[in-house]
Amino acid sequence: MNPKIEIMEIGSTLTNCGRTLLSADYKAPGGKLLRVRLREAGGRIESAKISGDFFLIPEDSLAKLEKMLEDVPLREEELKLLVDRFFRGTSAQGLGVAPDDFVKAILAAKPGESGS
């Protein structure tokens, strides 16, 4: 049985002064929603805000992940390495979401990507 991956919103963009605001809503295979809002310039993430109906413990983990995403290239390989390093280094645990779901959600915000 293949898990269904549902992308609710793909690559909404708004450009202002060379910065692009990107957003996507990504539904993980377990049904949890990850909402990603990024500010990007020159192919790098300037800032990230991740929300949704999932839990990440300890509670301050999500803010740490968002901070770690700053100045990271918006490319799958770099994002996978960073997210993996984050989960291993902080011992954070996602309830209803896996580390790869964060990568897919972030990539879904990138124009031309689906996150699947």
Secondary structure, DSSP 8 states (H G I E B T S, - for coil): -----EEEEEEEEEEETTEEEEEEEEE-TTS-EEEEEEEEETTEEEEEEEEES-EEESTTHHHHHHHHTTT-BS-HHHHHHHHHHHHHHH--EEES--HHHHHHHHHHTSTT----
